[in-house]
Amino acid sequence: MTQRKGVALQLDTDVQAHIGRQLRAGYTDILNQPVPDRFLDLLAELDLRQDQDDNQADSEVRKSRTR
């Protein structure tokens, strides 16, 4: 299909529905897959670093209040 300037191409509603079903089926398969261990390890490391940063920030706030 070619598109002329200023003329929008439209898909038939049946074609749109079919594409939607196919996309949902593909995404459902992906969402049902387990999260790889490497990703879980990375997320745990990020959580640990965030906790450390939060603790450090809390400590600095407490120090500044006692001055």
mmCIF file of the N, C-alpha and C atoms, coordinates in Angstrom:
data_MODEL
# 
_entry.id   MODEL 
# 
loop_
_atom_site.group_PDB 
_atom_site.id 
_atom_site.type_symbol 
_atom_site.label_atom_id 
_atom_site.label_alt_id 
_atom_site.label_comp_id 
_atom_site.label_asym_id 
_atom_site.label_entity_id 
_atom_site.label_seq_id 
_atom_site.pdbx_PDB_ins_code 
_atom_site.Cartn_x 
_atom_site.Cartn_y 
_atom_site.Cartn_z 
_atom_site.occupancy 
_atom_site.B_iso_or_equiv 
_atom_site.pdbx_formal_charge 
_atom_site.auth_seq_id 
_atom_site.auth_comp_id 
_atom_site.auth_asym_id 
_atom_site.auth_atom_id 
_atom_site.pdbx_PDB_model_num 
ATOM 1   N N  . MET A 1 1  ? 0.834   -1.174  0.000  1.00 0.00 ? 1  MET A N  1 
ATOM 2   C CA . MET A 1 1  ? 0.000   0.000   0.000  1.00 0.00 ? 1  MET A CA 1 
ATOM 3   C C  . MET A 1 1  ? 0.881   1.239   0.000  1.00 0.00 ? 1  MET A C  1 
ATOM 4   N N  . THR A 1 2  ? 0.473   2.192   -0.727 1.00 0.00 ? 2  THR A N  1 
ATOM 5   C CA . THR A 1 2  ? 1.162   3.478   -0.690 1.00 0.00 ? 2  THR A CA 1 
ATOM 6   C C  . THR A 1 2  ? 0.208   4.495   -0.101 1.00 0.00 ? 2  THR A C  1 
ATOM 7   N N  . GLN A 1 3  ? 0.793   5.476   0.536  1.00 0.00 ? 3  GLN A N  1 
ATOM 8   C CA . GLN A 1 3  ? -0.034  6.502   1.165  1.00 0.00 ? 3  GLN A CA 1 
ATOM 9   C C  . GLN A 1 3  ? 0.216   7.826   0.462  1.00 0.00 ? 3  GLN A C  1 
ATOM 10  N N  . ARG A 1 4  ? -0.855  8.423   0.054  1.00 0.00 ? 4  ARG A N  1 
ATOM 11  C CA . ARG A 1 4  ? -0.743  9.732   -0.594 1.00 0.00 ? 4  ARG A CA 1 
ATOM 12  C C  . ARG A 1 4  ? -0.737  10.807  0.475  1.00 0.00 ? 4  ARG A C  1 
ATOM 13  N N  . LYS A 1 5  ? -0.038  11.868  0.172  1.00 0.00 ? 5  LYS A N  1 
ATOM 14  C CA . LYS A 1 5  ? 0.051   12.963  1.120  1.00 0.00 ? 5  LYS A CA 1 
ATOM 15  C C  . LYS A 1 5  ? -1.345  13.495  1.435  1.00 0.00 ? 5  LYS A C  1 
ATOM 16  N N  . GLY A 1 6  ? -1.646  13.570  2.749  1.00 0.00 ? 6  GLY A N  1 
ATOM 17  C CA . GLY A 1 6  ? -2.930  14.107  3.174  1.00 0.00 ? 6  GLY A CA 1 
ATOM 18  C C  . GLY A 1 6  ? -4.046  13.080  3.229  1.00 0.00 ? 6  GLY A C  1 
ATOM 19  N N  . VAL A 1 7  ? -3.814  11.855  2.752  1.00 0.00 ? 7  VAL A N  1 
ATOM 20  C CA . VAL A 1 7  ? -4.838  10.818  2.778  1.00 0.00 ? 7  VAL A CA 1 
ATOM 21  C C  . VAL A 1 7  ? -4.418  9.755   3.796  1.00 0.00 ? 7  VAL A C  1 
ATOM 22  N N  . ALA A 1 8  ? -5.212  9.590   4.832  1.00 0.00 ? 8  ALA A N  1 
ATOM 23  C CA . ALA A 1 8  ? -4.888  8.612   5.870  1.00 0.00 ? 8  ALA A CA 1 
ATOM 24  C C  . ALA A 1 8  ? -5.390  7.242   5.450  1.00 0.00 ? 8  ALA A C  1 
ATOM 25  N N  . LEU A 1 9  ? -4.558  6.243   5.652  1.00 0.00 ? 9  LEU A N  1 
ATOM 26  C CA . LEU A 1 9  ? -4.978  4.870   5.393  1.00 0.00 ? 9  LEU A CA 1 
ATOM 27  C C  . LEU A 1 9  ? -5.653  4.330   6.645  1.00 0.00 ? 9  LEU A C  1 
ATOM 28  N N  . GLN A 1 10 ? -6.754  3.620   6.457  1.00 0.00 ? 10 GLN A N  1 
ATOM 29  C CA . GLN A 1 10 ? -7.462  3.045   7.578  1.00 0.00 ? 10 GLN A CA 1 
ATOM 30  C C  . GLN A 1 10 ? -7.578  1.546   7.385  1.00 0.00 ? 10 GLN A C  1 
ATOM 31  N N  . LEU A 1 11 ? -7.434  0.835   8.500  1.00 0.00 ? 11 LEU A N  1 
ATOM 32  C CA . LEU A 1 11 ? -7.590  -0.611  8.463  1.00 0.00 ? 11 LEU A CA 1 
ATOM 33  C C  . LEU A 1 11 ? -9.033  -0.967  8.770  1.00 0.00 ? 11 LEU A C  1 
ATOM 34  N N  . ASP A 1 12 ? -9.507  -1.987  8.138  1.00 0.00 ? 12 ASP A N  1 
ATOM 35  C CA . ASP A 1 12 ? -10.834 -2.525  8.398  1.00 0.00 ? 12 ASP A CA 1 
ATOM 36  C C  . ASP A 1 12 ? -10.903 -2.920  9.883  1.00 0.00 ? 12 ASP A C  1 
ATOM 37  N N  . THR A 1 13 ? -12.068 -2.782  10.509 1.00 0.00 ? 13 THR A N  1 
ATOM 38  C CA . THR A 1 13 ? -12.204 -3.105  11.933 1.00 0.00 ? 13 THR A CA 1 
ATOM 39  C C  . THR A 1 13 ? -11.891 -4.570  12.214 1.00 0.00 ? 13 THR A C  1 
ATOM 40  N N  . ASP A 1 14 ? -12.203 -5.467  11.282 1.00 0.00 ? 14 ASP A N  1 
ATOM 41  C CA . ASP A 1 14 ? -11.872 -6.880  11.472 1.00 0.00 ? 14 ASP A CA 1 
ATOM 42  C C  . ASP A 1 14 ? -10.355 -7.083  11.489 1.00 0.00 ? 14 ASP A C  1 
ATOM 43  N N  . VAL A 1 15 ? -9.650  -6.368  10.630 1.00 0.00 ? 15 VAL A N  1 
ATOM 44  C CA . VAL A 1 15 ? -8.191  -6.457  10.588 1.00 0.00 ? 15 VAL A CA 1 
ATOM 45  C C  . VAL A 1 15 ? -7.613  -5.895  11.885 1.00 0.00 ? 15 VAL A C  1 
ATOM 46  N N  . GLN A 1 16 ? -8.144  -4.772  12.351 1.00 0.00 ? 16 GLN A N  1 
ATOM 47  C CA . GLN A 1 16 ? -7.685  -4.185  13.608 1.00 0.00 ? 16 GLN A CA 1 
ATOM 48  C C  . GLN A 1 16 ? -7.898  -5.152  14.770 1.00 0.00 ? 16 GLN A C  1 
ATOM 49  N N  . ALA A 1 17 ? -9.061  -5.788  14.810 1.00 0.00 ? 17 ALA A N  1 
ATOM 50  C CA . ALA A 1 17 ? -9.360  -6.740  15.876 1.00 0.00 ? 17 ALA A CA 1 
ATOM 51  C C  . ALA A 1 17 ? -8.410  -7.928  15.824 1.00 0.00 ? 17 ALA A C  1 
ATOM 52  N N  . HIS A 1 18 ? -8.128  -8.419  14.628 1.00 0.00 ? 18 HIS A N  1 
ATOM 53  C CA . HIS A 1 18 ? -7.205  -9.545  14.469 1.00 0.00 ? 18 HIS A CA 1 
ATOM 54  C C  . HIS A 1 18 ? -5.801  -9.171  14.952 1.00 0.00 ? 18 HIS A C  1 
ATOM 55  N N  . ILE A 1 19 ? -5.334  -7.999  14.562 1.00 0.00 ? 19 ILE A N  1 
ATOM 56  C CA . ILE A 1 19 ? -4.018  -7.536  15.003 1.00 0.00 ? 19 ILE A CA 1 
ATOM 57  C C  . ILE A 1 19 ? -3.994  -7.405  16.528 1.00 0.00 ? 19 ILE A C  1 
ATOM 58  N N  . GLY A 1 20 ? -5.048  -6.877  17.092 1.00 0.00 ? 20 GLY A N  1 
ATOM 59  C CA . GLY A 1 20 ? -5.135  -6.733  18.556 1.00 0.00 ? 20 GLY A CA 1 
ATOM 60  C C  . GLY A 1 20 ? -5.063  -8.073  19.257 1.00 0.00 ? 20 GLY A C  1 
ATOM 61  N N  . ARG A 1 21 ? -5.776  -9.070  18.733 1.00 0.00 ? 21 ARG A N  1 
ATOM 62  C CA . ARG A 1 21 ? -5.736  -10.409 19.339 1.00 0.00 ? 21 ARG A CA 1 
ATOM 63  C C  . ARG A 1 21 ? -4.336  -11.012 19.257 1.00 0.00 ? 21 ARG A C  1 
ATOM 64  N N  . GLN A 1 22 ? -3.690  -10.833 18.118 1.00 0.00 ? 22 GLN A N  1 
ATOM 65  C CA . GLN A 1 22 ? -2.341  -11.371 17.932 1.00 0.00 ? 22 GLN A CA 1 
ATOM 66  C C  . GLN A 1 22 ? -1.341  -10.697 18.886 1.00 0.00 ? 22 GLN A C  1 
ATOM 67  N N  . LEU A 1 23 ? -1.455  -9.394  19.035 1.00 0.00 ? 23 LEU A N  1 
ATOM 68  C CA . LEU A 1 23 ? -0.566  -8.673  19.952 1.00 0.00 ? 23 LEU A CA 1 
ATOM 69  C C  . LEU A 1 23 ? -0.787  -9.110  21.395 1.00 0.00 ? 23 LEU A C  1 
ATOM 70  N N  . ARG A 1 24 ? -2.061  -9.229  21.789 1.00 0.00 ? 24 ARG A N  1 
ATOM 71  C CA . ARG A 1 24 ? -2.357  -9.675  23.154 1.00 0.00 ? 24 ARG A CA 1 
ATOM 72  C C  . ARG A 1 24 ? -1.807  -11.065 23.403 1.00 0.00 ? 24 ARG A C  1 
ATOM 73  N N  . ALA A 1 25 ? -1.948  -11.960 22.433 1.00 0.00 ? 25 ALA A N  1 
ATOM 74  C CA . ALA A 1 25 ? -1.442  -13.327 22.587 1.00 0.00 ? 25 ALA A CA 1 
ATOM 75  C C  . ALA A 1 25 ? 0.078   -13.315 22.753 1.00 0.00 ? 25 ALA A C  1 
ATOM 76  N N  . GLY A 1 26 ? 0.756   -12.507 21.970 1.00 0.00 ? 26 GLY A N  1 
ATOM 77  C CA . GLY A 1 26 ? 2.211   -12.412 22.072 1.00 0.00 ? 26 GLY A CA 1 
ATOM 78  C C  . GLY A 1 26 ? 2.660   -11.845 23.402 1.00 0.00 ? 26 GLY A C  1 
ATOM 79  N N  . TYR A 1 27 ? 1.989   -10.785 23.842 1.00 0.00 ? 27 TYR A N  1 
ATOM 80  C CA . TYR A 1 27 ? 2.359   -10.174 25.117 1.00 0.00 ? 27 TYR A CA 1 
ATOM 81  C C  . TYR A 1 27 ? 2.033   -11.093 26.287 1.00 0.00 ? 27 TYR A C  1 
ATOM 82  N N  . THR A 1 28 ? 0.950   -11.836 26.197 1.00 0.00 ? 28 THR A N  1 
ATOM 83  C CA . THR A 1 28 ? 0.587   -12.765 27.266 1.00 0.00 ? 28 THR A CA 1 
ATOM 84  C C  . THR A 1 28 ? 1.680   -13.807 27.437 1.00 0.00 ? 28 THR A C  1 
ATOM 85  N N  . ASP A 1 29 ? 2.198   -14.326 26.332 1.00 0.00 ? 29 ASP A N  1 
ATOM 86  C CA . ASP A 1 29 ? 3.292   -15.300 26.412 1.00 0.00 ? 29 ASP A CA 1 
ATOM 87  C C  . ASP A 1 29 ? 4.502   -14.695 27.106 1.00 0.00 ? 29 ASP A C  1 
ATOM 88  N N  . ILE A 1 30 ? 4.824   -13.471 26.760 1.00 0.00 ? 30 ILE A N  1 
ATOM 89  C CA . ILE A 1 30 ? 5.985   -12.805 27.357 1.00 0.00 ? 30 ILE A CA 1 
ATOM 90  C C  . ILE A 1 30 ? 5.757   -12.564 28.847 1.00 0.00 ? 30 ILE A C  1 
ATOM 91  N N  . LEU A 1 31 ? 4.582   -12.088 29.213 1.00 0.00 ? 31 LEU A N  1 
ATOM 92  C CA . LEU A 1 31 ? 4.293   -11.793 30.614 1.00 0.00 ? 31 LEU A CA 1 
ATOM 93  C C  . LEU A 1 31 ? 4.279   -13.048 31.485 1.00 0.00 ? 31 LEU A C  1 
ATOM 94  N N  . ASN A 1 32 ? 3.975   -14.194 30.908 1.00 0.00 ? 32 ASN A N  1 
ATOM 95  C CA . ASN A 1 32 ? 3.918   -15.435 31.675 1.00 0.00 ? 32 ASN A CA 1 
ATOM 96  C C  . ASN A 1 32 ? 5.277   -16.106 31.837 1.00 0.00 ? 32 ASN A C  1 
ATOM 97  N N  . GLN A 1 33 ? 6.294   -15.564 31.185 1.00 0.00 ? 33 GLN A N  1 
ATOM 98  C CA . GLN A 1 33 ? 7.634   -16.132 31.309 1.00 0.00 ? 33 GLN A CA 1 
ATOM 99  C C  . GLN A 1 33 ? 8.240   -15.695 32.640 1.00 0.00 ? 33 GLN A C  1 
ATOM 100 N N  . PRO A 1 34 ? 9.033   -16.553 33.268 1.00 0.00 ? 34 PRO A N  1 
ATOM 101 C CA . PRO A 1 34 ? 9.672   -16.162 34.524 1.00 0.00 ? 34 PRO A CA 1 
ATOM 102 C C  . PRO A 1 34 ? 10.732  -15.090 34.285 1.00 0.00 ? 34 PRO A C  1 
ATOM 103 N N  . VAL A 1 35 ? 10.947  -14.284 35.297 1.00 0.00 ? 35 VAL A N  1 
ATOM 104 C CA . VAL A 1 35 ? 11.980  -13.249 35.214 1.00 0.00 ? 35 VAL A CA 1 
ATOM 105 C C  . VAL A 1 35 ? 13.337  -13.952 35.329 1.00 0.00 ? 35 VAL A C  1 
ATOM 106 N N  . PRO A 1 36 ? 14.258  -13.663 34.411 1.00 0.00 ? 36 PRO A N  1 
ATOM 107 C CA . PRO A 1 36 ? 15.578  -14.307 34.475 1.00 0.00 ? 36 PRO A CA 1 
ATOM 108 C C  . PRO A 1 36 ? 16.292  -13.995 35.798 1.00 0.00 ? 36 PRO A C  1 
ATOM 109 N N  . ASP A 1 37 ? 17.034  -14.975 36.299 1.00 0.00 ? 37 ASP A N  1 
ATOM 110 C CA . ASP A 1 37 ? 17.754  -14.818 37.567 1.00 0.00 ? 37 ASP A CA 1 
ATOM 111 C C  . ASP A 1 37 ? 18.676  -13.604 37.545 1.00 0.00 ? 37 ASP A C  1 
ATOM 112 N N  . ARG A 1 38 ? 19.301  -13.343 36.411 1.00 0.00 ? 38 ARG A N  1 
ATOM 113 C CA . ARG A 1 38 ? 20.217  -12.200 36.323 1.00 0.00 ? 38 ARG A CA 1 
ATOM 114 C C  . ARG A 1 38 ? 19.476  -10.893 36.572 1.00 0.00 ? 38 ARG A C  1 
ATOM 115 N N  . PHE A 1 39 ? 18.261  -10.763 36.067 1.00 0.00 ? 39 PHE A N  1 
ATOM 116 C CA . PHE A 1 39 ? 17.474  -9.555  36.303 1.00 0.00 ? 39 PHE A CA 1 
ATOM 117 C C  . PHE A 1 39 ? 17.113  -9.435  37.784 1.00 0.00 ? 39 PHE A C  1 
ATOM 118 N N  . LEU A 1 40 ? 16.750  -10.559 38.397 1.00 0.00 ? 40 LEU A N  1 
ATOM 119 C CA . LEU A 1 40 ? 16.411  -10.544 39.820 1.00 0.00 ? 40 LEU A CA 1 
ATOM 120 C C  . LEU A 1 40 ? 17.624  -10.134 40.649 1.00 0.00 ? 40 LEU A C  1 
ATOM 121 N N  . ASP A 1 41 ? 18.809  -10.627 40.267 1.00 0.00 ? 41 ASP A N  1 
ATOM 122 C CA . ASP A 1 41 ? 20.041  -10.249 40.965 1.00 0.00 ? 41 ASP A CA 1 
ATOM 123 C C  . ASP A 1 41 ? 20.302  -8.751  40.825 1.00 0.00 ? 41 ASP A C  1 
ATOM 124 N N  . LEU A 1 42 ? 20.121  -8.231  39.626 1.00 0.00 ? 42 LEU A N  1 
ATOM 125 C CA . LEU A 1 42 ? 20.338  -6.806  39.400 1.00 0.00 ? 42 LEU A CA 1 
ATOM 126 C C  . LEU A 1 42 ? 19.350  -5.953  40.205 1.00 0.00 ? 42 LEU A C  1 
ATOM 127 N N  . LEU A 1 43 ? 18.096  -6.384  40.244 1.00 0.00 ? 43 LEU A N  1 
ATOM 128 C CA . LEU A 1 43 ? 17.093  -5.651  41.011 1.00 0.00 ? 43 LEU A CA 1 
ATOM 129 C C  . LEU A 1 43 ? 17.418  -5.674  42.505 1.00 0.00 ? 43 LEU A C  1 
ATOM 130 N N  . ALA A 1 44 ? 17.871  -6.812  42.999 1.00 0.00 ? 44 ALA A N  1 
ATOM 131 C CA . ALA A 1 44 ? 18.247  -6.910  44.410 1.00 0.00 ? 44 ALA A CA 1 
ATOM 132 C C  . ALA A 1 44 ? 19.428  -5.994  44.711 1.00 0.00 ? 44 ALA A C  1 
ATOM 133 N N  . GLU A 1 45 ? 20.396  -5.933  43.811 1.00 0.00 ? 45 GLU A N  1 
ATOM 134 C CA . GLU A 1 45 ? 21.546  -5.048  43.992 1.00 0.00 ? 45 GLU A CA 1 
ATOM 135 C C  . GLU A 1 45 ? 21.112  -3.585  43.995 1.00 0.00 ? 45 GLU A C  1 
ATOM 136 N N  . LEU A 1 46 ? 20.220  -3.226  43.103 1.00 0.00 ? 46 LEU A N  1 
ATOM 137 C CA . LEU A 1 46 ? 19.711  -1.854  43.075 1.00 0.00 ? 46 LEU A CA 1 
ATOM 138 C C  . LEU A 1 46 ? 18.968  -1.509  44.365 1.00 0.00 ? 46 LEU A C  1 
ATOM 139 N N  . ASP A 1 47 ? 18.170  -2.448  44.870 1.00 0.00 ? 47 ASP A N  1 
ATOM 140 C CA . ASP A 1 47 ? 17.459  -2.223  46.127 1.00 0.00 ? 47 ASP A CA 1 
ATOM 141 C C  . ASP A 1 47 ? 18.445  -2.010  47.273 1.00 0.00 ? 47 ASP A C  1 
ATOM 142 N N  . LEU A 1 48 ? 19.493  -2.811  47.311 1.00 0.00 ? 48 LEU A N  1 
ATOM 143 C CA . LEU A 1 48 ? 20.501  -2.700  48.359 1.00 0.00 ? 48 LEU A CA 1 
ATOM 144 C C  . LEU A 1 48 ? 21.181  -1.337  48.295 1.00 0.00 ? 48 LEU A C  1 
ATOM 145 N N  . ARG A 1 49 ? 21.557  -0.930  47.101 1.00 0.00 ? 49 ARG A N  1 
ATOM 146 C CA . ARG A 1 49 ? 22.202  0.385   46.944 1.00 0.00 ? 49 ARG A CA 1 
ATOM 147 C C  . ARG A 1 49 ? 21.262  1.512   47.331 1.00 0.00 ? 49 ARG A C  1 
ATOM 148 N N  . GLN A 1 50 ? 20.004  1.383   46.974 1.00 0.00 ? 50 GLN A N  1 
ATOM 149 C CA . GLN A 1 50 ? 19.025  2.413   47.334 1.00 0.00 ? 50 GLN A CA 1 
ATOM 150 C C  . GLN A 1 50 ? 18.884  2.487   48.843 1.00 0.00 ? 50 GLN A C  1 
ATOM 151 N N  . ASP A 1 51 ? 18.814  1.338   49.509 1.00 0.00 ? 51 ASP A N  1 
ATOM 152 C CA . ASP A 1 51 ? 18.721  1.316   50.969 1.00 0.00 ? 51 ASP A CA 1 
ATOM 153 C C  . ASP A 1 51 ? 19.942  1.977   51.599 1.00 0.00 ? 51 ASP A C  1 
ATOM 154 N N  . GLN A 1 52 ? 21.131  1.685   51.061 1.00 0.00 ? 52 GLN A N  1 
ATOM 155 C CA . GLN A 1 52 ? 22.355  2.282   51.583 1.00 0.00 ? 52 GLN A CA 1 
ATOM 156 C C  . GLN A 1 52 ? 22.331  3.796   51.394 1.00 0.00 ? 52 GLN A C  1 
ATOM 157 N N  . ASP A 1 53 ? 21.912  4.255   50.221 1.00 0.00 ? 53 ASP A N  1 
ATOM 158 C CA . ASP A 1 53 ? 21.824  5.692   49.952 1.00 0.00 ? 53 ASP A CA 1 
ATOM 159 C C  . ASP A 1 53 ? 20.814  6.363   50.888 1.00 0.00 ? 53 ASP A C  1 
ATOM 160 N N  . ASP A 1 54 ? 19.677  5.697   51.104 1.00 0.00 ? 54 ASP A N  1 
ATOM 161 C CA . ASP A 1 54 ? 18.654  6.245   51.993 1.00 0.00 ? 54 ASP A CA 1 
ATOM 162 C C  . ASP A 1 54 ? 19.173  6.344   53.421 1.00 0.00 ? 54 ASP A C  1 
ATOM 163 N N  . ASN A 1 55 ? 19.884  5.297   53.883 1.00 0.00 ? 55 ASN A N  1 
ATOM 164 C CA . ASN A 1 55 ? 20.440  5.304   55.234 1.00 0.00 ? 55 ASN A CA 1 
ATOM 165 C C  . ASN A 1 55 ? 21.479  6.404   55.388 1.00 0.00 ? 55 ASN A C  1 
ATOM 166 N N  . GLN A 1 56 ? 22.297  6.588   54.366 1.00 0.00 ? 56 GLN A N  1 
ATOM 167 C CA . GLN A 1 56 ? 23.311  7.628   54.414 1.00 0.00 ? 56 GLN A CA 1 
ATOM 168 C C  . GLN A 1 56 ? 22.656  9.011   54.460 1.00 0.00 ? 56 GLN A C  1 
ATOM 169 N N  . ALA A 1 57 ? 21.633  9.208   53.661 1.00 0.00 ? 57 ALA A N  1 
ATOM 170 C CA . ALA A 1 57 ? 20.925  10.486  53.648 1.00 0.00 ? 57 ALA A CA 1 
ATOM 171 C C  . ALA A 1 57 ? 20.261  10.741  54.997 1.00 0.00 ? 57 ALA A C  1 
ATOM 172 N N  . ASP A 1 58 ? 19.659  9.705   55.589 1.00 0.00 ? 58 ASP A N  1 
ATOM 173 C CA . ASP A 1 58 ? 19.030  9.852   56.907 1.00 0.00 ? 58 ASP A CA 1 
ATOM 174 C C  . ASP A 1 58 ? 20.066  10.226  57.957 1.00 0.00 ? 58 ASP A C  1 
ATOM 175 N N  . SER A 1 59 ? 21.224  9.601   57.880 1.00 0.00 ? 59 SER A N  1 
ATOM 176 C CA . SER A 1 59 ? 22.298  9.878   58.822 1.00 0.00 ? 59 SER A CA 1 
ATOM 177 C C  . SER A 1 59 ? 22.769  11.323  58.700 1.00 0.00 ? 59 SER A C  1 
ATOM 178 N N  . GLU A 1 60 ? 22.899  11.809  57.485 1.00 0.00 ? 60 GLU A N  1 
ATOM 179 C CA . GLU A 1 60 ? 23.329  13.186  57.273 1.00 0.00 ? 60 GLU A CA 1 
ATOM 180 C C  . GLU A 1 60 ? 22.294  14.179  57.773 1.00 0.00 ? 60 GLU A C  1 
ATOM 181 N N  . VAL A 1 61 ? 21.022  13.871  57.610 1.00 0.00 ? 61 VAL A N  1 
ATOM 182 C CA . VAL A 1 61 ? 19.957  14.751  58.103 1.00 0.00 ? 61 VAL A CA 1 
ATOM 183 C C  . VAL A 1 61 ? 20.020  14.803  59.622 1.00 0.00 ? 61 VAL A C  1 
ATOM 184 N N  . ARG A 1 62 ? 20.196  13.655  60.272 1.00 0.00 ? 62 ARG A N  1 
ATOM 185 C CA . ARG A 1 62 ? 20.271  13.631  61.743 1.00 0.00 ? 62 ARG A CA 1 
ATOM 186 C C  . ARG A 1 62 ? 21.476  14.429  62.235 1.00 0.00 ? 62 ARG A C  1 
ATOM 187 N N  . LYS A 1 63 ? 22.606  14.311  61.559 1.00 0.00 ? 63 LYS A N  1 
ATOM 188 C CA . LYS A 1 63 ? 23.805  15.061  61.947 1.00 0.00 ? 63 LYS A CA 1 
ATOM 189 C C  . LYS A 1 63 ? 23.567  16.552  61.827 1.00 0.00 ? 63 LYS A C  1 
ATOM 190 N N  . SER A 1 64 ? 22.904  16.972  60.751 1.00 0.00 ? 64 SER A N  1 
ATOM 191 C CA . SER A 1 64 ? 22.684  18.402  60.535 1.00 0.00 ? 64 SER A CA 1 
ATOM 192 C C  . SER A 1 64 ? 21.707  18.971  61.561 1.00 0.00 ? 64 SER A C  1 
ATOM 193 N N  . ARG A 1 65 ? 20.815  18.172  62.098 1.00 0.00 ? 65 ARG A N  1 
ATOM 194 C CA . ARG A 1 65 ? 19.856  18.635  63.101 1.00 0.00 ? 65 ARG A CA 1 
ATOM 195 C C  . ARG A 1 65 ? 20.507  18.825  64.460 1.00 0.00 ? 65 ARG A C  1 
ATOM 196 N N  . THR A 1 66 ? 21.565  18.067  64.740 1.00 0.00 ? 66 THR A N  1 
ATOM 197 C CA . THR A 1 66 ? 22.216  18.158  66.046 1.00 0.00 ? 66 THR A CA 1 
ATOM 198 C C  . THR A 1 66 ? 23.234  19.275  66.112 1.00 0.00 ? 66 THR A C  1 
ATOM 199 N N  . ARG A 1 67 ? 23.486  19.936  65.036 1.00 0.00 ? 67 ARG A N  1 
ATOM 200 C CA . ARG A 1 67 ? 24.465  21.031  65.010 1.00 0.00 ? 67 ARG A CA 1 
ATOM 201 C C  . ARG A 1 67 ? 23.909  22.302  65.553 1.00 0.00 ? 67 ARG A C  1 
# 
